[in-house]
Amino acid sequence: MDKLERFKLLSNSMPIEKKVELYQQFVATPEAGIERFNELAAAAGLRLDQAEVSE
């Protein structure tokens, strides 16, 4: 499974509350939102760099 598919699965499995939290972080401080998403992705076994998340 490629990273895009794994990213989609991670996003689809995330509770709406977590998605709202991430969205608020991205809006307030994009760098912090990207870092937080990377942390969540890493916890799920998916390694992404900042460029991949910001796309």
LOMIZA-750679 format. One record per residue (C-alpha): x, y, z; residue number from 1; residue in one letter. Coordinates in steps of 0.5 Angstrom, whole numbers, always signed. Example, Ala and Ser with C-alpha at 12.3 -4.5 7.8 and 13.67 -1.06 7.14 Angstrom:
! LOMIZA-750679
((+25, -9, +16), 1, A);
((+27, -2, +14), 2, S);
//
This chain:
! LOMIZA-750679
((+0, +0, +0), 1, M);
((+3, +7, -2), 2, D);
((+3, +13, +3), 3, K);
((-3, +16, +0), 4, L);
((-7, +10, +1), 5, E);
((-4, +10, +8), 6, R);
((-6, +17, +9), 7, F);
((-13, +16, +7), 8, K);
((-14, +11, +11), 9, L);
((-11, +15, +17), 10, L);
((-15, +21, +16), 11, S);
((-22, +16, +15), 12, N);
((-20, +13, +21), 13, S);
((-19, +19, +25), 14, M);
((-25, +22, +30), 15, P);
((-28, +28, +27), 16, I);
((-26, +32, +34), 17, E);
((-19, +30, +32), 18, K);
((-20, +33, +25), 19, K);
((-23, +39, +28), 20, V);
((-17, +40, +33), 21, E);
((-12, +39, +27), 22, L);
((-16, +44, +23), 23, Y);
((-16, +49, +28), 24, Q);
((-8, +48, +29), 25, Q);
((-7, +49, +22), 26, F);
((-11, +55, +21), 27, V);
((-7, +58, +28), 28, A);
((+0, +56, +26), 29, T);
((+1, +52, +20), 30, P);
((+8, +49, +22), 31, E);
((+5, +46, +29), 32, A);
((-1, +43, +25), 33, G);
((+4, +40, +21), 34, I);
((+8, +37, +26), 35, E);
((+2, +35, +30), 36, R);
((-1, +31, +24), 37, F);
((+6, +28, +23), 38, N);
((+6, +25, +30), 39, E);
((-1, +22, +29), 40, L);
((+2, +19, +23), 41, A);
((+8, +16, +26), 42, A);
((+4, +13, +32), 43, A);
((+0, +10, +26), 44, A);
((+7, +7, +23), 45, G);
((+6, +12, +17), 46, L);
((+13, +17, +16), 47, R);
((+11, +23, +13), 48, L);
((+16, +29, +12), 49, D);
((+13, +36, +12), 50, Q);
((+13, +37, +5), 51, A);
((+8, +31, +4), 52, E);
((+3, +34, +9), 53, V);
((+3, +41, +7), 54, S);
((+1, +38, +0), 55, E);
//
